[in-house]
Amino acid sequence: MALGAGVAQQAQENFKRLATSEDTNKRFRAMVDEIIKANQGSKTREQIIALIEARKKDFALGLQKQA
């Protein structure tokens, strides 16, 4: 059982490191900029925020899989 806890702890540490890295921040910002540019003028602010939130969830799931 201790081995499983060690793996979970390592995965959590990897996720935390990925989530706070400068590269991850740049990729997320680029994604947000892309969403805004693609939808500016055609969607409301609230709709754009909803799109960003949905993509943020997918982005976080991708980071979890990497960890």
Stockholm file with secondary structure:
# STOCKHOLM 1.0

chainA/1-67         MALGAGVAQQAQENFKRLATSEDTNKRFRAMVDEIIKANQGSKTREQIIALIEARKKDFALGLQKQA
#=GR chainA/1-67 SS CHHHHHHHHHHHHHHHHHHTCHHHHHHHHHHHHHHHHHHBTTBCHHHHHHHHHHHHHHHHHHHHHHC
#=GC SS_cons        CHHHHHHHHHHHHHHHHHHTCHHHHHHHHHHHHHHHHHHBTTBCHHHHHHHHHHHHHHHHHHHHHHC
//
